[in-house]
Amino acid sequence: MTPDYAPVTRASATLKRTPHPTASSVAAILAQGFLGSPQWSKTELVNAGTHVLGARRRWLGPLATQILQVYPRPPVDAPRELAAAILLCEPFAEAVAKAIHQRKPIRVANFVLRPAAARENSQPRVPRLDTLASLAAMLELTSGELEWFADPQHWNRRADGKLQHYRYEWRQRPGRLPRLLEIPAPRLRTIQRTVLRELLYPIELHGAAHGFVPGRSAGTGAAQHTGQDVVVSLDLVTFFAKVPAGRVFGTLRQAGFTEAVAHRLTGICTHAVPPRVLSLMPPGGDLNERFALRQALSRPHLPQGAPTSPMVANLSLRRLDSRLSGLADKFDARYTRYADDLAFSGGMELGRRTKAFIRTATSIVEAEGHEANRLKTRVRPASVRQLVTSVVVNKHTNVTRADFDRLKAVLHNCLSYGPESQNRGAHADFRSYLLGHISWVATLNPDRGAKLLQEFYRIQW
């Protein structure tokens, strides 16, 4: 019995031009044949392999047995993964070695292509996209435009400046490692915003993530740490650049997207910086830090400046968040993360074993491919001002006294000398700018916010 699919004419012509396919090609063709079998059973897999090879080979039975042990259900969304598994199976490896020794290469008689299909997703809010055509349609792109913006071959890294998808701005920081802003072109930025809104926001996040998450903020994260005996803060180094394309791809695959769709989405969300831009890195940081930054930026990574990067970074750190939450539970402590700022707080148990806790947390961070900035690690007991993402958390959330006094002075000067005299940042809408700052104070301390708002409404605009 042959599988219920029809041969692809173009593929058959290709086989005639390449009569001796490589082992990886044979594995890929077998994977497609297996996925096209009517049932996921040993008999049907052997029949599918026989159809592909044009003859029943002895090693097909043991191969089918091992594949069924690895995949109890057909990996319909992962043909490349299945092909890699076939390559690693002992019966197939022995067949390839025997073919090489006897100089009788494994021949392929039929090659058929079965479109990938997304598996049943445990997150029903995530849209189902089976093929690249469905992804292109959702993004309102042609197939060629999808390839151009996803750039699977990384041609854009070597393209002329006018054709590149990003522009670059180095930000020099005195005594510190410089920062590179990678700003997407308008068309790519529009596509990334669609990906963010339609495909990334529906994916479930870990509860510890509070940065760049709808309904959460630095204030909601800081509120988890009020009234604690000790607060511990850690900071991640080069947060976005340390999230490689492989981690992004794995995150999207875990969300339920097929291999092909996850691969193109990874291309849209990541970027490799051209050598000419890296050569313009301004001074700052030690040699080891500069080398590590250049290495990270030269490989596909999350660009700092793309609208998708914060959310993808949050998704890629779910395992780190889970591990650090588990560590915090062992110390009867709490854990939250706002982007690259990690915050822990607890009682006497955490206070007595702070050094051991920081050592373990740092090792977990490093095991997940990131690095903790040891110079920014802080331990704050209740006897001093405790800060989490610049929010005071000793008794309740509050702004620092310096920030409150500074904003109060600006409002007073606006009332005395006019608002134009205080718009030193040349903000286009200085009124909304001030109102935004007051609203932030009000979310942390309603009483202080009400006092500032009373002063604000006395200003003559």
C-alpha positions as CSV (number, residue, x, y, z in Angstrom):
1,M,0.0,0.0,0.0
2,T,1.4,3.4,-1.0
3,P,0.9,6.6,1.0
4,D,-2.1,8.8,0.2
5,Y,-0.3,11.5,-1.6
6,A,0.9,12.1,-5.1
7,P,4.5,12.5,-6.3
8,V,5.8,16.0,-7.0
9,T,6.9,16.3,-10.6
10,R,9.5,19.0,-10.0
11,A,11.1,17.0,-7.2
12,S,11.2,13.9,-9.4
13,A,13.0,15.9,-12.0
14,T,15.5,17.0,-9.4
15,L,16.2,13.4,-8.4
16,K,17.0,12.5,-12.0
17,R,19.6,15.2,-12.0
18,T,20.9,14.1,-8.6
19,P,20.8,10.3,-8.7
20,H,23.0,9.8,-5.6
21,P,21.5,12.0,-2.9
22,T,23.4,12.6,0.4
23,A,22.4,10.9,3.6
24,S,20.8,14.1,4.9
25,S,18.8,14.4,1.7
26,V,17.6,10.8,2.0
27,A,16.7,11.3,5.7
28,A,14.7,14.5,4.7
29,I,12.8,12.6,1.9
30,L,12.1,9.7,4.3
31,A,10.8,12.1,6.9
32,Q,8.3,13.6,4.4
33,G,7.3,10.0,3.4
34,F,6.7,9.0,7.0
35,L,4.6,12.1,7.7
36,G,2.5,11.3,4.6
37,S,1.7,7.8,5.7
38,P,-2.0,7.1,6.4
39,Q,-1.4,6.0,10.0
40,W,1.5,6.5,12.4
41,S,2.3,2.8,12.8
42,K,5.3,0.5,12.1
43,T,3.6,-1.1,9.1
44,E,2.6,2.1,7.5
45,L,6.0,3.7,8.1
46,V,7.7,0.7,6.4
47,N,5.2,1.0,3.5
48,A,5.9,4.7,3.2
49,G,9.7,4.1,3.3
50,T,9.3,1.4,0.6
51,H,7.4,3.8,-1.6
52,V,10.1,6.4,-1.2
53,L,13.0,4.0,-1.9
54,G,11.3,2.0,-4.5
55,A,12.1,-1.3,-2.7
56,R,11.6,-2.7,0.8
57,R,14.9,-2.5,2.7
58,R,15.7,-4.6,5.7
59,W,16.6,-1.7,7.8
60,L,13.3,0.1,7.4
61,G,11.6,-2.0,10.1
62,P,14.2,-1.3,12.8
63,L,14.2,2.4,11.7
64,A,10.4,2.6,12.0
65,T,10.6,1.0,15.5
66,Q,13.1,3.6,16.7
67,I,11.2,6.5,15.2
68,L,8.0,5.4,16.9
69,Q,9.9,5.2,20.2
70,V,11.1,8.8,19.8
71,Y,7.8,10.1,18.4
72,P,4.7,8.3,19.7
73,R,2.7,10.8,17.7
74,P,3.6,12.2,14.2
75,P,5.6,15.4,14.4
76,V,3.5,17.0,11.7
77,D,4.9,20.5,12.5
78,A,8.6,19.4,12.5
79,P,9.7,17.6,9.3
80,R,13.3,18.9,9.7
81,E,13.5,17.7,13.3
82,L,12.2,14.3,12.2
83,A,14.8,14.1,9.4
84,A,17.6,14.9,12.0
85,A,16.2,12.1,14.2
86,I,16.4,9.7,11.3
87,L,20.0,10.6,10.6
88,L,20.8,9.7,14.2
89,C,19.0,6.3,14.2
90,E,21.4,3.4,14.2
91,P,19.7,1.4,11.5
92,F,19.8,4.3,9.0
93,A,23.5,5.1,10.0
94,E,24.5,1.5,9.4
95,A,22.6,1.5,6.0
96,V,24.5,4.6,4.9
97,A,27.9,3.2,6.1
98,K,27.2,0.0,4.2
99,A,26.2,1.9,1.1
100,I,29.4,3.9,1.2
101,H,31.5,0.7,1.8
102,Q,29.9,-1.1,-1.1
103,R,29.8,2.0,-3.3
104,K,26.1,1.5,-3.9
105,P,24.4,4.7,-2.8
106,I,20.9,4.6,-1.4
107,R,18.6,5.6,-4.3
108,V,15.3,7.4,-4.0
109,A,12.5,6.5,-6.3
110,N,9.7,8.9,-5.2
111,F,9.9,12.2,-3.4
112,V,6.6,13.8,-2.3
113,L,6.1,16.9,-0.2
114,R,3.6,16.9,2.6
115,P,2.8,20.5,3.9
116,A,3.6,21.0,7.6
117,A,0.6,21.4,9.9
118,A,0.7,23.1,13.3
119,R,0.1,20.8,16.3
120,E,-2.7,21.2,18.7
121,N,-1.8,24.2,20.8
122,S,-2.3,24.3,24.6
123,Q,-2.6,28.1,24.2
124,P,-5.9,28.6,22.3
125,R,-5.3,32.4,21.9
126,V,-2.3,31.8,19.7
127,P,-3.3,31.9,16.0
128,R,-2.7,28.7,14.0
129,L,-0.4,29.2,11.1
130,D,0.4,26.0,9.2
131,T,2.4,27.4,6.2
132,L,4.5,30.3,5.1
133,A,1.6,31.3,2.8
134,S,-0.7,31.7,5.8
135,L,2.0,33.8,7.6
136,A,2.5,36.0,4.6
137,A,-1.2,36.5,4.2
138,M,-1.6,37.5,7.9
139,L,1.3,40.0,7.5
140,E,-0.1,41.3,4.2
141,L,3.0,40.3,2.3
142,T,3.8,38.4,-0.8
143,S,6.0,35.3,-0.5
144,G,8.9,37.2,-1.9
145,E,8.5,40.1,0.5
146,L,8.3,37.6,3.4
147,E,11.7,36.2,2.3
148,W,13.1,39.7,2.0
149,F,12.2,40.8,5.4
150,A,12.9,37.5,7.2
151,D,16.3,37.3,5.4
152,P,16.9,33.5,6.0
153,Q,20.3,33.7,4.3
154,H,21.5,36.9,6.1
155,W,22.0,38.7,2.8
156,N,20.9,42.0,4.4
157,R,24.0,42.0,6.6
158,R,26.2,42.4,3.5
159,A,23.8,44.6,1.5
160,D,24.3,48.2,0.6
161,G,23.3,50.7,3.3
162,K,20.3,51.9,1.3
163,L,18.9,48.3,1.2
164,Q,19.5,47.4,4.8
165,H,16.5,47.0,7.1
166,Y,18.1,48.8,10.1
167,R,19.9,52.0,10.9
168,Y,22.3,52.2,13.8
169,E,23.1,54.6,16.6
170,W,26.0,54.0,19.0
171,R,25.3,55.4,22.5
172,Q,28.5,56.1,24.5
173,R,28.3,55.8,28.2
174,P,31.2,57.2,30.3
175,G,33.2,54.4,31.9
176,R,30.7,51.8,30.7
177,L,30.2,49.5,27.7
178,P,28.6,51.4,24.8
179,R,25.1,50.5,23.7
180,L,24.0,50.0,20.1
181,L,20.5,51.0,19.0
182,E,19.3,49.0,16.0
183,I,16.3,50.9,14.6
184,P,14.2,49.1,12.0
185,A,13.1,50.8,8.8
186,P,9.4,51.9,8.7
187,R,8.1,49.0,6.7
188,L,9.9,46.3,8.8
189,R,8.8,48.1,12.0
190,T,5.2,47.9,10.8
191,I,5.5,44.2,10.2
192,Q,7.1,43.7,13.6
193,R,4.3,45.5,15.3
194,T,1.8,43.2,13.6
195,V,3.8,40.2,14.8
196,L,3.9,41.6,18.3
197,R,0.1,42.4,18.4
198,E,-1.2,39.3,16.6
199,L,1.3,36.5,17.4
200,L,3.4,37.4,20.5
201,Y,0.9,39.1,22.9
202,P,-1.4,36.0,22.9
203,I,1.5,33.7,24.2
204,E,1.4,33.2,27.9
205,L,4.2,34.7,30.0
206,H,5.6,33.8,33.3
207,G,4.0,35.6,36.2
208,A,7.4,37.1,37.3
209,A,7.7,39.2,34.2
210,H,6.5,42.8,34.6
211,G,8.4,44.7,31.9
212,F,6.8,45.5,28.6
213,V,3.7,43.4,29.5
214,P,0.2,44.8,29.1
215,G,-1.4,45.4,32.5
216,R,2.0,45.2,34.3
217,S,4.7,47.8,35.0
218,A,7.6,48.7,37.2
219,G,5.1,49.6,39.8
220,T,3.3,46.3,39.8
221,G,6.7,44.5,40.1
222,A,7.9,46.7,42.9
223,A,4.7,46.3,44.8
224,Q,5.5,42.6,45.3
225,H,8.5,43.5,47.5
226,T,7.1,46.0,50.0
227,G,7.7,45.6,53.7
228,Q,10.4,42.9,53.4
229,D,13.4,42.4,55.7
230,V,15.8,42.4,52.8
231,V,15.7,43.2,49.0
232,V,18.3,41.7,46.6
233,S,18.8,43.2,43.1
234,L,20.6,41.7,40.2
235,D,21.2,43.1,36.7
236,L,21.7,41.2,33.4
237,V,24.5,42.3,31.0
238,T,23.7,43.2,27.4
239,F,20.1,41.9,27.8
240,F,18.8,41.8,24.2
241,A,22.1,40.9,22.5
242,K,22.5,37.8,24.6
243,V,19.2,36.3,23.3
244,P,20.4,34.4,20.1
245,A,18.2,33.4,17.1
246,G,18.3,29.7,18.3
247,R,16.7,30.6,21.6
248,V,14.0,32.7,19.7
249,F,13.3,29.8,17.3
250,G,12.9,27.4,20.2
251,T,10.6,29.8,22.0
252,L,8.4,30.1,18.9
253,R,8.4,26.4,18.3
254,Q,7.3,25.8,21.9
255,A,4.5,28.3,21.3
256,G,3.1,25.9,18.7
257,F,4.3,27.4,15.4
258,T,5.6,25.0,12.7
259,E,9.3,24.9,11.8
260,A,8.9,27.0,8.7
261,V,6.8,29.7,10.3
262,A,8.9,29.8,13.4
263,H,12.0,30.1,11.2
264,R,10.7,33.1,9.3
265,L,9.3,34.8,12.4
266,T,12.8,34.4,14.0
267,G,14.3,36.1,10.9
268,I,11.8,39.0,11.3
269,C,12.6,39.4,15.0
270,T,16.4,39.0,15.0
271,H,19.3,40.8,13.3
272,A,23.0,40.5,12.7
273,V,25.0,43.8,12.7
274,P,27.2,44.4,9.7
275,P,31.0,44.5,10.3
276,R,31.3,48.2,9.3
277,V,28.9,49.1,12.1
278,L,30.9,47.1,14.7
279,S,34.1,48.7,13.6
280,L,32.6,52.1,14.7
281,M,32.1,51.0,18.3
282,P,33.1,53.9,20.6
283,P,35.4,53.5,23.6
284,G,34.1,52.1,26.9
285,G,34.2,48.9,28.9
286,D,37.2,46.5,29.2
287,L,38.5,44.4,26.4
288,N,36.7,41.2,27.4
289,E,33.3,43.0,27.6
290,R,33.9,44.7,24.2
291,F,34.9,41.4,22.6
292,A,31.8,39.6,24.0
293,L,29.5,42.5,22.8
294,R,31.0,42.4,19.3
295,Q,30.5,38.6,19.1
296,A,26.9,38.8,20.3
297,L,26.0,41.6,17.9
298,S,27.7,39.9,14.9
299,R,25.4,36.9,15.3
300,P,21.6,37.0,14.8
301,H,20.1,38.4,18.1
302,L,17.3,40.5,19.4
303,P,17.9,44.1,18.2
304,Q,17.5,46.8,20.8
305,G,15.1,49.1,19.0
306,A,12.7,46.6,17.4
307,P,9.2,46.6,18.9
308,T,9.2,42.8,19.1
309,S,12.4,42.5,21.1
310,P,11.1,43.2,24.6
311,M,8.3,40.6,24.3
312,V,10.4,38.0,22.7
313,A,13.0,38.5,25.4
314,N,10.4,37.9,28.0
315,L,9.2,34.8,26.3
316,S,12.7,33.5,25.9
317,L,13.4,33.9,29.7
318,R,10.4,31.9,30.9
319,R,12.7,29.0,31.9
320,L,15.0,31.4,33.7
321,D,12.0,33.0,35.5
322,S,10.8,29.5,36.5
323,R,14.1,28.5,37.9
324,L,14.6,31.7,39.8
325,S,11.1,31.6,41.2
326,G,11.8,28.0,42.4
327,L,15.0,29.3,44.0
328,A,13.1,32.1,45.7
329,D,10.5,29.7,47.1
330,K,13.2,27.6,48.7
331,F,14.3,30.8,50.6
332,D,10.7,31.8,51.4
333,A,11.3,34.8,49.1
334,R,9.6,36.6,46.2
335,Y,10.9,37.1,42.7
336,T,10.1,39.6,39.9
337,R,11.8,40.7,36.7
338,Y,11.5,44.0,34.9
339,A,13.4,43.5,31.6
340,D,17.0,43.0,32.8
341,D,16.4,43.9,36.4
342,L,15.9,41.0,38.7
343,A,14.5,41.6,42.2
344,F,14.2,39.2,45.2
345,S,12.9,40.0,48.7
346,G,12.2,38.0,51.8
347,G,12.5,37.7,55.5
348,M,15.1,36.3,57.9
349,E,15.8,33.2,55.9
350,L,16.9,35.2,52.9
351,G,18.7,37.7,55.2
352,R,20.8,35.0,56.9
353,R,21.9,33.3,53.6
354,T,22.2,36.2,51.2
355,K,25.6,35.3,49.9
356,A,24.6,31.7,49.1
357,F,21.4,32.9,47.5
358,I,23.2,35.4,45.2
359,R,25.8,32.7,44.3
360,T,23.1,30.2,43.3
361,A,21.0,32.8,41.4
362,T,24.1,34.0,39.5
363,S,24.9,30.4,38.5
364,I,21.3,29.9,37.2
365,V,21.6,33.1,35.2
366,E,24.8,31.9,33.6
367,A,23.4,28.5,32.9
368,E,20.6,30.1,30.9
369,G,23.1,31.9,28.7
370,H,23.1,35.4,30.4
371,E,25.5,37.1,32.7
372,A,24.9,39.0,35.9
373,N,26.5,42.4,36.4
374,R,28.3,41.8,39.7
375,L,28.9,45.6,40.0
376,K,25.2,46.2,40.1
377,T,24.3,43.5,42.6
378,R,22.7,45.1,45.7
379,V,21.6,43.9,49.1
380,R,19.4,46.3,51.0
381,P,18.1,45.6,54.5
382,A,15.0,47.3,55.9
383,S,17.2,49.8,57.8
384,V,18.2,51.5,54.5
385,R,16.2,52.8,51.5
386,Q,15.1,49.7,49.5
387,L,14.8,50.2,45.8
388,V,13.3,48.0,43.1
389,T,13.4,49.5,39.6
390,S,14.0,52.9,41.2
391,V,10.8,52.5,43.3
392,V,11.0,52.8,47.1
393,V,9.5,49.7,48.7
394,N,10.3,49.9,52.4
395,K,6.7,50.1,53.6
396,H,4.8,50.8,50.4
397,T,5.6,51.8,46.9
398,N,6.8,55.4,46.6
399,V,9.0,57.6,44.5
400,T,12.4,58.7,45.8
401,R,12.4,61.9,47.8
402,A,14.8,63.5,45.2
403,D,12.5,62.7,42.3
404,F,9.5,64.0,44.1
405,D,11.3,67.3,45.1
406,R,12.6,67.7,41.6
407,L,9.1,67.4,40.0
408,K,7.6,69.6,42.7
409,A,10.2,72.3,41.9
410,V,9.5,72.1,38.2
411,L,5.7,72.6,38.8
412,H,6.5,75.5,41.2
413,N,8.7,77.2,38.6
414,C,6.1,76.6,35.9
415,L,3.6,78.5,38.1
416,S,6.0,81.3,38.8
417,Y,7.8,81.8,35.5
418,G,5.7,80.0,33.0
419,P,5.9,76.4,31.6
420,E,8.1,77.5,28.7
421,S,10.9,78.3,31.1
422,Q,11.0,74.7,32.4
423,N,10.8,72.8,29.1
424,R,14.5,72.3,28.9
425,G,14.1,69.0,27.0
426,A,12.2,70.8,24.2
427,H,9.2,68.4,24.5
428,A,6.6,68.9,21.8
429,D,3.8,68.5,24.4
430,F,5.3,69.6,27.7
431,R,1.9,69.6,29.4
432,S,1.3,65.9,28.7
433,Y,5.0,65.2,29.6
434,L,4.5,66.6,33.1
435,L,1.1,65.0,33.5
436,G,2.6,61.6,32.7
437,H,5.2,62.0,35.4
438,I,2.5,63.1,37.9
439,S,0.4,60.0,37.0
440,W,3.4,57.8,37.7
441,V,3.8,59.3,41.1
442,A,0.1,58.9,41.8
443,T,0.2,55.1,40.9
444,L,3.0,54.7,43.6
445,N,1.7,57.2,46.2
446,P,-1.8,58.6,45.6
447,D,-1.4,61.3,48.3
448,R,1.7,62.7,46.8
449,G,0.2,62.4,43.3
450,A,-2.9,64.4,44.4
451,K,-0.7,67.2,45.8
452,L,1.3,67.4,42.6
453,L,-1.9,67.3,40.5
454,Q,-3.3,70.2,42.5
455,E,-0.2,72.3,41.7
456,F,-0.3,71.2,38.0
457,Y,-3.9,72.6,37.5
458,R,-2.8,76.0,38.9
459,I,-0.4,76.5,36.0
460,Q,-1.5,78.8,33.2
461,W,-1.0,76.9,29.9
